[in-house]
């Protein structure tokens, strides 16, 4: 259980932050950058969530919890990705859950006949912002993986999440009927 009595610790005043294993890492590192963008994605999802009700709202809450798990995973350096009572790791089942939700949502969507512009309804636009922010987090995680080990299940999860947000944006756009289609070269 997390218990925070005081928000500031002053330990980061030197430009470093603590990781789960007790080590310290520069705040400008690829690891902290990836963690920060996961937090940013979670915040963007939270902005969309204030407009969501019903089953999608429950799903979004689950995803926001998963993103805290993902942050903890990224804050745990090393190459042992097995979760334990003391180590929180993303597991493949979390990505598979997203895949199942994507498949369920896709069943009721109008087929794509063009790329779509981010927008349509306010909620869809918020979900597209969350999707784009999630893609930025994914790019940061891939950059981190180029220099340090990153949990493959975590990479799969963040990739599926942006797909889920894209599909959910289409669902809230009247199952794709209110999507705004891209018209290539329309303004030449």
ChimeraX attribute file (.defattr): number of C-alpha atoms within 10 A of each C-alpha:
attribute: neighborCount
match mode: 1-to-1
recipient: residues
	/A:1	3
	/A:2	4
	/A:3	5
	/A:4	7
	/A:5	6
	/A:6	6
	/A:7	6
	/A:8	9
	/A:9	7
	/A:10	7
	/A:11	11
	/A:12	14
	/A:13	9
	/A:14	9
	/A:15	11
	/A:16	16
	/A:17	17
	/A:18	15
	/A:19	16
	/A:20	15
	/A:21	11
	/A:22	9
	/A:23	12
	/A:24	14
	/A:25	17
	/A:26	15
	/A:27	16
	/A:28	11
	/A:29	12
	/A:30	20
	/A:31	25
	/A:32	23
	/A:33	18
	/A:34	23
	/A:35	23
	/A:36	16
	/A:37	21
	/A:38	26
	/A:39	20
	/A:40	17
	/A:41	25
	/A:42	22
	/A:43	15
	/A:44	20
	/A:45	24
	/A:46	18
	/A:47	16
	/A:48	21
	/A:49	20
	/A:50	10
	/A:51	12
	/A:52	16
	/A:53	11
	/A:54	7
	/A:55	8
	/A:56	15
	/A:57	15
	/A:58	13
	/A:59	16
	/A:60	19
	/A:61	14
	/A:62	12
	/A:63	17
	/A:64	19
	/A:65	13
	/A:66	18
	/A:67	22
	/A:68	17
	/A:69	17
	/A:70	25
	/A:71	23
	/A:72	18
	/A:73	22
	/A:74	26
	/A:75	22
	/A:76	22
	/A:77	18
	/A:78	13
	/A:79	10
	/A:80	12
	/A:81	20
	/A:82	11
	/A:83	12
	/A:84	8
	/A:85	5
	/A:86	7
	/A:87	14
	/A:88	20
	/A:89	23
	/A:90	26
	/A:91	19
	/A:92	15
	/A:93	11
	/A:94	18
	/A:95	21
	/A:96	15
	/A:97	13
	/A:98	22
	/A:99	17
	/A:100	12
	/A:101	16
	/A:102	19
	/A:103	13
	/A:104	12
	/A:105	16
	/A:106	18
	/A:107	10
	/A:108	12
	/A:109	17
	/A:110	15
	/A:111	11
	/A:112	12
	/A:113	8
	/A:114	12
	/A:115	12
	/A:116	15
	/A:117	13
	/A:118	21
	/A:119	20
	/A:120	20
	/A:121	17
	/A:122	14
	/A:123	20
	/A:124	26
	/A:125	19
	/A:126	22
	/A:127	29
	/A:128	25
	/A:129	22
	/A:130	26
	/A:131	25
	/A:132	18
	/A:133	22
	/A:134	27
	/A:135	21
	/A:136	19
	/A:137	25
	/A:138	24
	/A:139	17
	/A:140	21
	/A:141	26
	/A:142	17
	/A:143	16
	/A:144	19
	/A:145	16
	/A:146	11
	/A:147	10
	/A:148	15
	/A:149	15
	/A:150	23
	/A:151	25
	/A:152	13
	/A:153	19
	/A:154	25
	/A:155	21
	/A:156	17
	/A:157	26
	/A:158	23
	/A:159	18
	/A:160	21
	/A:161	24
	/A:162	24
	/A:163	18
	/A:164	22
	/A:165	24
	/A:166	20
	/A:167	25
	/A:168	24
	/A:169	28
	/A:170	30
	/A:171	21
	/A:172	21
	/A:173	21
	/A:174	16
	/A:175	19
	/A:176	22
	/A:177	15
	/A:178	16
	/A:179	24
	/A:180	17
	/A:181	16
	/A:182	13
	/A:183	11
	/A:184	9
	/A:185	6
	/A:186	6
	/A:187	5
	/A:188	4
